[in-house]
Amino acid sequence: MTGAASIVSCGLYLPQWRIERARIAQALAWLEPPGGRAVSGERAVCNWDEDALTMAVEAARRCMAQAKKSLPAALDLASTTLPFADRSNATLAAEALDLPESLRTADHTGSLRAGTTALAQAAHCGEEAATLLIASDARLARPGSAAEMEYGAGAVALLVTRDPRPGGCEPLATLSAAAHVSADFVDHYRMSGEDFDYSLEERWVRDEGAGKLIPAAIGRALALADTTAAAIAHFAMPGPLGTARRVAQAAGLGHARLQEGLRGDCGDLGAAQPLLLLLAMLAAAAPGERLLLVGFGQGVDALVLIAGEGAAALAQRELAAALSRRRPEPHYTRYLAHRGLLAPDFGMRAERDQRTAHSVAWRKHRELTAFVGGRCAACGAVQFPKSRVCVNPECRRTDTQVGHPLAETAGRVRSFTEDWQAYTPHPPCVYGNIGLEGGGNLLMELTDVEPGELEVGAPVRFVFRIKDFDRQRAYRRYFWKATGA
Amino acid sequence: MSDGIRDKVAILGMGCSKFGERWSCGADDLMVEAFAEALADARIERDRIEAAWLGIFFDEQSTGKSPLPLAMTLRLPGIPVTRVENLCATGTEALRGAAYAVAAGVCDIALAMGVEKLKDTGYAGLPERTKGTFEDLYLPSSTAPGAFAQLASAYAARHGYSMEELRRAMAHISRKSHDNGARNPKAHLRNRITEEQVLAAPMISYPLGVLDCCGVSDGAACAIVTTPEIARASGKRDFVTLKALQLSASNGVEMGHQSWDGSSTLTTRAAAERAYREAGLERPREQVDLMEVHDCFSITELVLMEDLGFSDEGRAPHDVLAGRYDRDGAIPCQSDGGLKCFGHPIGATGLRMAYEIYLQLLGRAGDRQLGSPAVGLTHNLGGIPNRNVASVALFGLAT
């Protein structure tokens, strides 16, 4: 298989917050006839400081942690909910991941099959050069809509390479063919600048869209892969299960194991959903089994893959880790407020002007985005931010500090508070002095921590999150926060 | 080495406005009120003042920058006036400017005025402000109670107290200060409270409830200073002189280095050590008779008892609960009610503290007079425990 593209690592991130569908239905019970909605299970939803970009960074960190030897030459970020329409989100993610400046970065957007399209493209990367492909989505849903019951938030990262034995390890999966259909079939749409999708009738989408376009693409993919439907052991496509069953029948894949997705656990991850389904297929696949993966949205991507050694174990581990980091969101109104769908009175402190001095943000972008501090070459003291004169009272030498990445450093809570007065969309604002392993202290915000959970000495790790919003200038800033390790 | 400020500067007169939510007053009204009292106390003509210092912190939401609010409000006759700002030690910094001018022999009589009009923000607590163009990009959006609450969790962890035990001692501090404030007509809060009320009060920033926090008030205080010779020549029999006036500013160790564990204020320790030396106090525990410390929050006062050297390390909760710092204790703390009852109009606070020490040393504290003290201490802590400016001043009767 020399020359074929393979997936050599993967990472899955789901925000830890889950809202039960029954809770949503209960809050909006006046809107619908009783029993009209499918209310089982729960959806993964972002905290107020998470978006498609921060989730992408978390998934990529997990993916890269398992593949330390292969540094990517490209980063592709696929999503329909990227925070910036004109500012490379992929580049911002690359800086947060502290990847080299020589990287090629690109955003892939505009369709729910952005993730599968980017995967097919990554397969054309240069020999021995790896592509870090991340698909991430956090779609808004209008309260009371069907989408509100279905959409989840999350990100999947894959490291794709054409190196036959990357870093000496076996690939998780090899891509043997990809076929595409481009068709402006409008099952749903969202105009630029709009918050919500507009969705058309499911039965029409099933019969005229998915039911006709996908089997055609599958047929072509199988031919390109020089294989037959009978040889496919696993099949997955986004969308309703009923539709997937019909498509499988129509494509001659009735025998294949249909991956049902994780509707009950996290909901539909949008552009990341096909890649989540791929992980779920890999988790169940034996080495050598063929997988057929479909992306759907104004056409079809149909990909044939072959599972490799170790794929099941790694995919199972990623799924289990993401699904076990789970925290129920008991407040439907807070869920709405975090998405800007409810505007409670946060008091006058929330009025503060958050203008960014961009010349400063650029001067300090290594500190702010990649979370690189300083380490004194003379005394070894780690400090943030990096400064001209060493903070160690026993040293205080000038210009001795070298850049020192902190993102993967372990931390410990040295003091903390739960502040009900400081403005945060998720009161109380929790912050404290965090000691860094190897020295250094930072006064920093904590996230995904509820009152009463924290104590002095608790271990923490660091996550890239939204710091605040500048609503006057339609801008958001990011920085790192501590969270329970 | 210089012998410092000891006995080189005398206080000729002091004034202090009523502190509180002075809705009908601006900074100008508060300054006029404090100045009238000081001028009458000093028994001099206004035009004998040769230089003045104005301390104000939140200029952006009351008077604007510059020394002009003082010069214009008092219609000072074209003398040098300087505006100073040094976080919560701003009032003490104004006194330092005036005192150093007199001590340097460059003028005979100088004025230090501190003022703050906080209650025009539209909400409770201190106004929001930027931390600077870089720090806004990474520091948390903290508040003063949140930043000082860190002391409590770090102190409890370091010395092995449960938060419940620590909060009991903190409640004693708030209750004690309200008892004192109730005796003071110039205090903002004059109600007595119980420890149970403190413990049951709504949480502001864990573990600080609303009654662990000082008030937010408007106020002004001022001092007219001169040389001991001129004070004596003016016919004053007893007068107060400065024995020491020290500052210490954080150099970032607390913010960035683990040698600080978050349970104390390093700057207070540095300033206190130098102040005791400047004043020639070898045994401050026995020699200081009363103190006004920066009790912005109950936990601050508690850790300061150790930072100032009055309690042994880890023993402050015991000393507090034993009444050592009550008005009938060994070293009464906040005999006027402290920041707890006066609130903290930043620019005024240091001078308000000096005013109480001045009255007590001269036996003029009326209802709350503490016998006949000889040495009093004031202390400010500006900023947050992670980085701050501390001031320690000592006052005594002229010998």
HADDOCK unambig.tbl for C-alpha pairs under 7 A between the chains (distance, minus, plus):
assign (segid A and resid 349 and name CA) (segid B and resid 128 and name CA) 6.65 0.50 0.50
assign (segid A and resid 357 and name CA) (segid B and resid 133 and name CA) 6.04 0.50 0.50
assign (segid A and resid 360 and name CA) (segid B and resid 133 and name CA) 6.82 0.50 0.50
assign (segid A and resid 360 and name CA) (segid B and resid 134 and name CA) 6.22 0.50 0.50
assign (segid A and resid 368 and name CA) (segid B and resid 138 and name CA) 6.99 0.50 0.50
assign (segid A and resid 383 and name CA) (segid B and resid 256 and name CA) 5.85 0.50 0.50
assign (segid A and resid 384 and name CA) (segid B and resid 256 and name CA) 6.65 0.50 0.50
assign (segid A and resid 391 and name CA) (segid B and resid 252 and name CA) 6.53 0.50 0.50
assign (segid A and resid 391 and name CA) (segid B and resid 253 and name CA) 5.82 0.50 0.50
assign (segid A and resid 391 and name CA) (segid B and resid 256 and name CA) 6.61 0.50 0.50
assign (segid A and resid 391 and name CA) (segid B and resid 257 and name CA) 6.58 0.50 0.50
assign (segid A and resid 392 and name CA) (segid B and resid 253 and name CA) 6.83 0.50 0.50
assign (segid A and resid 392 and name CA) (segid B and resid 257 and name CA) 6.41 0.50 0.50
assign (segid A and resid 393 and name CA) (segid B and resid 253 and name CA) 6.86 0.50 0.50
assign (segid A and resid 414 and name CA) (segid B and resid 154 and name CA) 6.43 0.50 0.50
assign (segid A and resid 415 and name CA) (segid B and resid 150 and name CA) 5.19 0.50 0.50
assign (segid A and resid 415 and name CA) (segid B and resid 153 and name CA) 5.34 0.50 0.50
assign (segid A and resid 415 and name CA) (segid B and resid 154 and name CA) 4.95 0.50 0.50
assign (segid A and resid 415 and name CA) (segid B and resid 262 and name CA) 6.81 0.50 0.50
assign (segid A and resid 416 and name CA) (segid B and resid 150 and name CA) 5.14 0.50 0.50
assign (segid A and resid 416 and name CA) (segid B and resid 153 and name CA) 6.40 0.50 0.50
assign (segid A and resid 417 and name CA) (segid B and resid 146 and name CA) 5.86 0.50 0.50
assign (segid A and resid 417 and name CA) (segid B and resid 149 and name CA) 5.97 0.50 0.50
assign (segid A and resid 417 and name CA) (segid B and resid 150 and name CA) 5.92 0.50 0.50
assign (segid A and resid 417 and name CA) (segid B and resid 205 and name CA) 6.12 0.50 0.50
assign (segid A and resid 417 and name CA) (segid B and resid 206 and name CA) 5.27 0.50 0.50
assign (segid A and resid 418 and name CA) (segid B and resid 205 and name CA) 5.30 0.50 0.50
assign (segid A and resid 418 and name CA) (segid B and resid 206 and name CA) 5.10 0.50 0.50
assign (segid A and resid 419 and name CA) (segid B and resid 146 and name CA) 5.38 0.50 0.50
assign (segid A and resid 419 and name CA) (segid B and resid 204 and name CA) 6.31 0.50 0.50
assign (segid A and resid 419 and name CA) (segid B and resid 205 and name CA) 4.08 0.50 0.50
assign (segid A and resid 419 and name CA) (segid B and resid 206 and name CA) 6.48 0.50 0.50
assign (segid A and resid 420 and name CA) (segid B and resid 204 and name CA) 5.45 0.50 0.50
assign (segid A and resid 420 and name CA) (segid B and resid 205 and name CA) 5.70 0.50 0.50
assign (segid A and resid 421 and name CA) (segid B and resid 143 and name CA) 6.99 0.50 0.50
assign (segid A and resid 421 and name CA) (segid B and resid 204 and name CA) 6.34 0.50 0.50
assign (segid A and resid 422 and name CA) (segid B and resid 141 and name CA) 6.28 0.50 0.50
assign (segid A and resid 422 and name CA) (segid B and resid 142 and name CA) 5.70 0.50 0.50
assign (segid A and resid 422 and name CA) (segid B and resid 143 and name CA) 5.61 0.50 0.50
assign (segid A and resid 423 and name CA) (segid B and resid 141 and name CA) 6.96 0.50 0.50
assign (segid A and resid 431 and name CA) (segid B and resid 140 and name CA) 6.88 0.50 0.50
assign (segid A and resid 432 and name CA) (segid B and resid 150 and name CA) 6.74 0.50 0.50
assign (segid A and resid 435 and name CA) (segid B and resid 258 and name CA) 6.87 0.50 0.50
assign (segid A and resid 439 and name CA) (segid B and resid 257 and name CA) 6.93 0.50 0.50
assign (segid A and resid 439 and name CA) (segid B and resid 258 and name CA) 6.36 0.50 0.50
assign (segid A and resid 440 and name CA) (segid B and resid 256 and name CA) 5.39 0.50 0.50
assign (segid A and resid 440 and name CA) (segid B and resid 257 and name CA) 4.84 0.50 0.50
assign (segid A and resid 440 and name CA) (segid B and resid 258 and name CA) 5.78 0.50 0.50
assign (segid A and resid 441 and name CA) (segid B and resid 255 and name CA) 6.28 0.50 0.50
assign (segid A and resid 441 and name CA) (segid B and resid 256 and name CA) 4.51 0.50 0.50
assign (segid A and resid 441 and name CA) (segid B and resid 257 and name CA) 5.31 0.50 0.50
assign (segid A and resid 441 and name CA) (segid B and resid 258 and name CA) 5.85 0.50 0.50
assign (segid A and resid 442 and name CA) (segid B and resid 255 and name CA) 6.38 0.50 0.50
assign (segid A and resid 442 and name CA) (segid B and resid 256 and name CA) 6.03 0.50 0.50
assign (segid A and resid 443 and name CA) (segid B and resid 139 and name CA) 6.80 0.50 0.50
assign (segid A and resid 443 and name CA) (segid B and resid 255 and name CA) 6.89 0.50 0.50
assign (segid A and resid 444 and name CA) (segid B and resid 139 and name CA) 6.10 0.50 0.50
assign (segid A and resid 444 and name CA) (segid B and resid 140 and name CA) 5.62 0.50 0.50
assign (segid A and resid 445 and name CA) (segid B and resid 140 and name CA) 5.28 0.50 0.50
assign (segid A and resid 456 and name CA) (segid B and resid 153 and name CA) 6.88 0.50 0.50
assign (segid A and resid 456 and name CA) (segid B and resid 157 and name CA) 6.64 0.50 0.50
assign (segid A and resid 479 and name CA) (segid B and resid 138 and name CA) 6.24 0.50 0.50
